């Protein structure tokens, strides 16, 4: 594996010569049937209900964010957060026209920029 195509560099996707390599890598991993099964099981364990509000940290291309958006319905919301502008741009592009209650933001999971009232209310509602 060349240094250009080194998947250990996910923390620095936007600084790589080919950020699209990482988008393609995520797409290929998501296409593996076992990964799909694991994701479906993990999402079912969340026991989401219509109206839930979700924060998807490290959303990548937004695949899981959109899946969650379909489950929370029009009264819910899902925010996908990723440190990579290339990933967030891809997630936004792929979500256009879906009608899903999803948004995507560029950010650092270790320095969340969400109103404390929103986070507290979300915790109280069981979402």
N, C-alpha and C positions, 0 to 999 in steps of 0.2 A: 504494500500500500504506500503510495507516495505521500509526502507531507501535505500536498494539496488536497488529497482525498482522505484525510485522517479524521474519522468520526469522533475521535476524542476531543476535537476542537469545537464541540457544540457550544461551549461557553463563549466562543468568539466567532460565531458564524459570520457576522457582518464584516469582520476584518480579514476574512479568507478571500483568496483570489476568485473562488467560484462558490458563492453562497448557495446557488441553485443546486449544487451537489448535495447539500444537506436536505433540501426540500425533496429531491429525488430519493434520498436515503430513507427519509421518514415515510414517503409514499410506498416504497418497497417493503419496509417493515410492516406497515399497516395492512399490506396485502397478504401477509402470511396468515393462513387460516387459524393457527394456534394463537396468534396475537389477537385476532378478532375475537376468538372465544374468551380469552383472558379479559379483554376490554369489556365485553358484554357482561361477564360475571362481576367484574369490579363495579360497573355502573349499576347493575341490579342490586348490589349490596348497599348502594347509597339510598335506596328506597325513596326516590324522588316522587314528589307529588306536583300536580299542576300548581303553578304559582311560586315554586321554589326559586330562590336566588342563589346562583352558584358562581364561584370564582375558580377558574381553571388555570392554575399556575403552570407555566411552561407549556402553553397551548400549542406550540409549533404551528402546523398548517391549519389548525382549527378543526380537525376531524372529530375529536372527542367533544369539543365545544359545541359543534353542530348537533351531535348525537344527544348531548344533554339538553340543548335548546328544544329539540323535538319532544323531549320528555316533560319539560317544565311548562310547555304550552305558551300561549299568547299572554297569559297573566304572569308568567315567570320571566326570569332573565338570566343570562349567562355572560359573564365577562371573561374573555380569554386574555391572559397576560403572558407576554414572552419578552425576553431580553433582546431578541433579534428582530430588527426592522424587516429583514427579508422574510422571515416567518410570518410576522404580523401582516405584512403586505399580501402575502400569499393567502393567508386565512381570510382576510377581508375580501379579496378578489373572489375566492371560492364561495363566499357566503352571499354575494350579491344576488338578489332575486329569489332567495330561498324562503323569505318571509319568516325566518326563525328569529327568536328574540335573543340574538347574540351580538356582542360588540367585541372589538379587539383593541388592546392597548399595548403600547411598548412600555416596558417597565422591569423593575428588579424585584423579584419575590422577597428579597431580604430588606427591602425598603418600600413597603406598600404605601401607596398614596391614595388611600380610600378613607372617607369620612368615618370616624370612629362610631358615630351614631348608626351609620349603615351597617357596619360590621357587627355591632352589638345587636341591632334589630334582627339581623340575619340569624345570629346565634339563638336568639329567643324564639324565633319562629320554627326552629328545628331544621332550617334549610341548610 
